[in-house]
Amino acid sequence: MSLNTIDELRDEIDAINLQIMHLINERAILVQKIGIAKQASGVNRFDPERERDMLDRIAENNKGPFQTTALQHIFKEIFKAGLEIQKDDQKEKLLVSRSMKSEDTVVSFGSAYIGGGSMQLIAGPCAVESYEQTAAAAREVKKHGLSFLRGGAYKPRTSPYDFQGLGLEGLKILRKAADDYALKAVSEVVSVYDLETAAEYLDIIQIGARNMQNFDLLKEAGKMNKPILLKRGLSATIEEFIYSAEYIMSQGNKEIILCERGIRTYERATRNTLDITAVPILKKETHLPVLVDVTHSTGRKDLLLPAAKAAMAIGADGVMAEIHPDPATALSDSAQQMDFSEFDDFILELQASGLLRMKETV
Ligand SMILES: C=C(O[C@@H]1C=C(C(=O)O)C=C[C@H]1O)C(=O)O
């Protein structure tokens, strides 16, 4: 066969490639239409029976030279690509997605707000231990012109024998300390049963990492008239995190704040691995504010400042950090909470870096 003949055959192949491409794209448009109809009627995207049907038809009609199994393999890849397109289309239709709402969601609390270009720092003790301890932290938070006080009342602890938090008493203490210093109160709720009561005492209800896929809790939180701070699960992908936020929003609650808090990896130098690029990804794919919890992600005091700077530089809407009047005696997370002089330095350094721009305070 001459070289000229090869060129001619290749020309024919080029033309066929284009035809296949056009046909595959035409097919994809039909698949997209089916995907939209399936979503509207709540039917699963994946339909193995339909796929089996099509593969059987290929077997019946195949005249070679390709073996049926080779062709079926190619077609299965086309089905898979079709499913991906349907999935992408459905993701774009999520209520939390940027494609459904291009403007940033801003959650406002009177004169303070989270999202939309402000930089908020939420600080407070890991756990509410006493009024004195919580009020001391509140005083510090206020001293720096910050607006949000955090403090755990219901503590999801790895061991059932560790301090579990003061529960309702803790919520009452947090509320009083926040009111005494004109601050907004943030605390975690771990059970559906505590949501209503907690809402009476809190300005923001946190759903923690361990409950990110507690779908009942997410759905009930979605019915509350209170902003929800949703933390990323310990081993959750960004996609799973976004779907969890969708669970909340699908029930009507539009005030959702996301929080990257580090994920579990093989790395042991830090408590978790701070997935810093999750911040711009979440900001791009959703319209929700995104915070970074520097305490739980690093678990190391010496990394709080660089992690906070990174969070701010990469576009986070705020940072969460834990402070305690005497971290050594703290009932939980004693190694990673800042004492007040460390917190002073932390704030000063952030302000000096020019990254901490607090537009409004309460
Ligand atoms: C397009 C559909 O959805 C999926 C994609 C298919 C395809 O690419 O042909 C087939 C079945 C489903 O897994 C469908 O159900 O027809």
PDBQT file of the ligand as one rigid body, heavy atoms in Angstrom, charges set to zero:
ROOT
HETATM    1  C1  LIG A 401     -30.249   8.648  29.113  1.00  0.00    +0.000 C 
HETATM    2  C2  LIG A 401     -30.622   7.872  30.127  1.00  0.00    +0.000 C 
HETATM    3  O1  LIG A 401     -29.883   7.871  31.350  1.00  0.00    +0.000 OA
HETATM    4  C3  LIG A 401     -28.717   7.112  31.540  1.00  0.00    +0.000 C 
HETATM    5  C4  LIG A 401     -27.840   7.164  30.365  1.00  0.00    +0.000 C 
HETATM    6  C5  LIG A 401     -28.035   6.294  29.350  1.00  0.00    +0.000 C 
HETATM    7  C6  LIG A 401     -27.452   6.540  27.988  1.00  0.00    +0.000 C 
HETATM    8  O2  LIG A 401     -26.438   7.229  27.879  1.00  0.00    +0.000 OA
HETATM    9  O3  LIG A 401     -28.062   6.064  27.021  1.00  0.00    +0.000 OA
HETATM   10  C7  LIG A 401     -28.836   5.167  29.576  1.00  0.00    +0.000 C 
HETATM   11  C8  LIG A 401     -29.407   4.881  30.767  1.00  0.00    +0.000 C 
HETATM   12  C9  LIG A 401     -29.144   5.700  31.942  1.00  0.00    +0.000 C 
HETATM   13  O4  LIG A 401     -28.164   5.068  32.745  1.00  0.00    +0.000 OA
HETATM   14  C10 LIG A 401     -31.793   6.982  30.048  1.00  0.00    +0.000 C 
HETATM   15  O5  LIG A 401     -32.253   6.494  31.096  1.00  0.00    +0.000 OA
HETATM   16  O6  LIG A 401     -32.274   6.756  28.922  1.00  0.00    +0.000 OA
ENDROOT
TORSDOF 0
